[in-house]
Amino acid sequence: MRYLLIAFTLLFSTVACDDTADDTNNTSNVNNTSNVNNTANVNNTNNATTCDALTDTDCVAIFIGEQIHYRHISDCETTTITHNDEDITVVRWADLIDEEVTATPENFRYQIWGTDNYTFGGYATWTNMLSAYIEVGTRLTVFDPLEELPESYNVKTSYKVTLSPAK
């Protein structure tokens, strides 16, 4: 009986240790640094993998189909515009919707959402978005007054834009 117990223990130990070969092969797939830890993509903040667009005032989420692209406002060139007789520092929305999002932005319509779930009544065209700005720090979205869009197009605390095919 004692020999049976020793033989069983040795057999179990051999089988348990035999799994190491499989684990080693799996480890090489899991830790494939060229695929998993591609720092060229992860550290490029213009193509940030994730950020909390709802609370981070430097982040916006761009929804196109089932894809979400996150952008940091601070990664874009700023300009100053006058809004309600006050100079504000802004970034063009068109700079945030880059070629990684879509190579044909004119084929979409745009709806910008505020953190309070407010959105303007309708959709903006790409032409409208070319003259749309998001304020650095507050994320207020304003459209160029020459676009003659109603004031309701201005969205306070913008955090996302959804793109849907233009009709």
Secondary structure, DSSP 8 states (H G I E B T S, - for coil): -HHHHHHHHHHHHHHHHHHHHHHHHHHHHHT-TTTSS-HHHHS-GGG-S---TTT-TTEEEEEETTEEEEEEGGGS--EEEEETTEEEEEEEHHHHS-TTT-S-GGGEEEEEEETTS-B-SS-B-HHHHTTEEEETTT--EEE-GGG---GGG-BTTEEEEEEEE--
